[in-house]
Amino acid sequence: MAKKFWGMTAEEHQAIAQEAVRKAIAEHHAAGRYTTHGDNKGIYRLFPDGHKEYIELYDQGEKK
């Protein structure tokens, strides 16, 4: 019998959420749309072909 959602650990909740996000990103990219992400450098758009376009850089605080 599958565990009830509320009976799961925080780690199990996190794993479910991470898988849902991975699936959503893959579906957007398959449809030809970019997704928006962030890293230590700034906020960027990730395109289906894998290239990034930064829309805000943290270090300089500038927006493109």
NUNU-635154 format. One record per residue (C-alpha): residue number from 0; residue in three letters; x, y, z. Coordinates in pm, 1 decimal. Layout:
<atoms>
<atom NUM,"Ala",<X,Y,Z>>;
...
</atoms>
This chain:
<atoms>
<atom 0,"Met",<0.0,0.0,0.0>>;
<atom 1,"Ala",<133.2,344.3,-93.0>>;
<atom 2,"Lys",<208.7,589.1,184.7>>;
<atom 3,"Lys",<-32.5,873.9,232.7>>;
<atom 4,"Phe",<120.7,1207.8,140.6>>;
<atom 5,"Trp",<88.7,1349.2,491.6>>;
<atom 6,"Gly",<262.8,1044.2,636.2>>;
<atom 7,"Met",<574.6,1095.8,423.5>>;
<atom 8,"Thr",<899.4,1246.7,541.4>>;
<atom 9,"Ala",<1021.2,1590.1,433.8>>;
<atom 10,"Glu",<1277.9,1417.0,211.7>>;
<atom 11,"Glu",<1003.3,1218.9,36.8>>;
<atom 12,"His",<801.0,1540.2,-17.6>>;
<atom 13,"Gln",<1109.8,1706.3,-162.8>>;
<atom 14,"Ala",<1174.5,1413.6,-399.5>>;
<atom 15,"Ile",<815.6,1430.1,-527.1>>;
<atom 16,"Ala",<842.3,1806.7,-583.4>>;
<atom 17,"Gln",<1179.3,1777.0,-759.8>>;
<atom 18,"Glu",<1045.6,1512.8,-997.5>>;
<atom 19,"Ala",<739.4,1727.2,-1075.7>>;
<atom 20,"Val",<963.2,2026.3,-1154.7>>;
<atom 21,"Arg",<1192.2,1816.3,-1377.8>>;
<atom 22,"Lys",<888.5,1686.9,-1566.0>>;
<atom 23,"Ala",<739.6,2035.9,-1609.4>>;
<atom 24,"Ile",<1070.4,2175.3,-1739.7>>;
<atom 25,"Ala",<1103.4,1886.5,-1986.1>>;
<atom 26,"Glu",<746.6,1942.7,-2110.3>>;
<atom 27,"His",<807.8,2315.6,-2163.4>>;
<atom 28,"His",<1131.7,2250.6,-2349.2>>;
<atom 29,"Ala",<965.8,1979.7,-2562.1>>;
<atom 30,"Ala",<705.3,2240.5,-2661.0>>;
<atom 31,"Gly",<983.5,2480.7,-2763.0>>;
<atom 32,"Arg",<946.4,2717.3,-2467.3>>;
<atom 33,"Tyr",<1216.3,2845.5,-2233.5>>;
<atom 34,"Thr",<1207.4,2814.6,-1855.9>>;
<atom 35,"Thr",<1339.1,3067.7,-1604.6>>;
<atom 36,"His",<1603.4,2973.7,-1346.5>>;
<atom 37,"Gly",<1856.9,3128.0,-1115.6>>;
<atom 38,"Asp",<2212.2,3052.2,-1014.2>>;
<atom 39,"Asn",<2495.3,3233.5,-836.6>>;
<atom 40,"Lys",<2545.0,3459.7,-1138.1>>;
<atom 41,"Gly",<2185.5,3576.4,-1182.1>>;
<atom 42,"Ile",<1845.2,3497.6,-1330.1>>;
<atom 43,"Tyr",<1838.6,3338.2,-1672.6>>;
<atom 44,"Arg",<1618.5,3183.5,-1935.4>>;
<atom 45,"Leu",<1710.1,2826.4,-2025.0>>;
<atom 46,"Phe",<1614.9,2738.4,-2382.1>>;
<atom 47,"Pro",<1535.1,2391.4,-2517.1>>;
<atom 48,"Asp",<1871.4,2377.2,-2698.5>>;
<atom 49,"Gly",<2048.1,2428.9,-2363.5>>;
<atom 50,"His",<2171.1,2786.5,-2401.2>>;
<atom 51,"Lys",<2119.5,3043.6,-2127.9>>;
<atom 52,"Glu",<2030.1,3409.5,-2162.0>>;
<atom 53,"Tyr",<2077.5,3606.8,-1841.8>>;
<atom 54,"Ile",<1806.0,3862.0,-1774.5>>;
<atom 55,"Glu",<1950.5,3986.7,-1443.5>>;
<atom 56,"Leu",<2304.2,3961.9,-1311.7>>;
<atom 57,"Tyr",<2343.3,3965.7,-933.4>>;
<atom 58,"Asp",<2699.8,4099.1,-919.7>>;
<atom 59,"Gln",<2625.9,4415.7,-1112.0>>;
<atom 60,"Gly",<2257.3,4434.6,-1016.8>>;
<atom 61,"Glu",<2173.8,4521.4,-1373.7>>;
<atom 62,"Lys",<1885.6,4401.7,-1583.3>>;
<atom 63,"Lys",<1919.1,4333.8,-1951.8>>;
</atoms>
